[in-house]
């Protein structure tokens, strides 16, 4: 009888936890990157949409230049081949970092948007 009761309690707690995580995850948003706010976004996770103007593949590191209002350097660390080309409209999600006095985005995810 005790095992049966413990099993029911564990299942109810698991379901409540999963439902709570779902509602919490719907409230999480990544803010859009504003390149004119120099050094205010460093360390923040941001979302950027723009057009690919330059791609440099160095093996495990891919450097992508994205044009929005300004040109923004995006760095992607990956072992896979990146299927991007100049002129693609992309959405980048990543963290803003400063390198040599300029902001760049360390990408976690890049996807082509239509």
N, C-alpha and C positions, 0 to 999 in steps of 0.2 A: 504494500500500500504506500509506503514512504517513497519508493522509487518512482511509482506512478505520479505522485504529487510533485516530486522534484522535476520530473520530466515535463509536466505541464507548466510549472513555474518557469523553467528554462526556455521553453518554446514561447511563452507569452513575453518574457523579457527580450528574447531575440527579435521577435516581431516588432515590439515597441521600439527597440534600438534601431532596426532597419528603417522604420517609418520616420523616426526622428532624423536619421542621417539623410534620408531623401529630402525632407523639407529644408534641412540646413544647406544641402548642396544646391538647391534651387535659388537660394539667396546669395550665393557667392558669385561675384562679378569681377571680371578683369577690366580695369579702366582703360579707356582709349589713350594712346600715347600722343602727347602734344609736344612736338619738337621745339616749340618756341619757349617752353618752360625749362630753360637750361639749368641743369644740376638739381632741379627739384624732384625729378623722377628717379634718381639713382637708387638702385636697390628695389624698386617697385616692379611688380609683375604688370605688364601692360599688353594691350592688343593694338596692332598697327595694321592698317590696310593701305596698300599702295601698288605701284607698278614696278616690276623688276627691270632695272636698267643695266646691271652688270653682275656676272657670276664668275667666281674664281674657285675652282675645286682643287684643294691641296691634299687630297687623300681622305683623311679622317676629319678634316675641317673644310667647311664650305663657307665662303664669304659671299654674301649677296648684298647688293646695293639696291635699296628700295626707294623709289621716288614718291613722295607725298607732296607736301609743300616744299620740303627740302629733301636732300639725299640723306638717307639714314643707313649706316652700316649694320648688317645683320650677320651674326656668326652662328653657324649651326655645326655642332659636333655630331657626326654620324658615321657609321660604317657602311650604310646603304648608299646606293646611287640616288642622287637627287634629280627628279624629273622636272626641272624648272628651265625656262628659257626666257630670253629678253622679251619684254612686252607682256608677260603673264601678270594678271592681277592676283595678288596674294594677300592672305591674312596671316600675320605673324603673332604668335603669343610667346612672350619671353620676359626676361629680366633686363632692365636697363643698367648698364655699367659704363664707367668712364674709362677710356683708354687713350693715352696721349692727349689729354685735354678735350677729347670729343666723346659724345655719348654714342654708344652702340647697344644693340640689343642682342643678348645671348638667347638664341631661339630654343624654345622647348618644342614648338610645333610650328610648321609652315604648311599651309594648304593653299592650293590654287582655287580661286573663286571665279565664277563665270560672270 
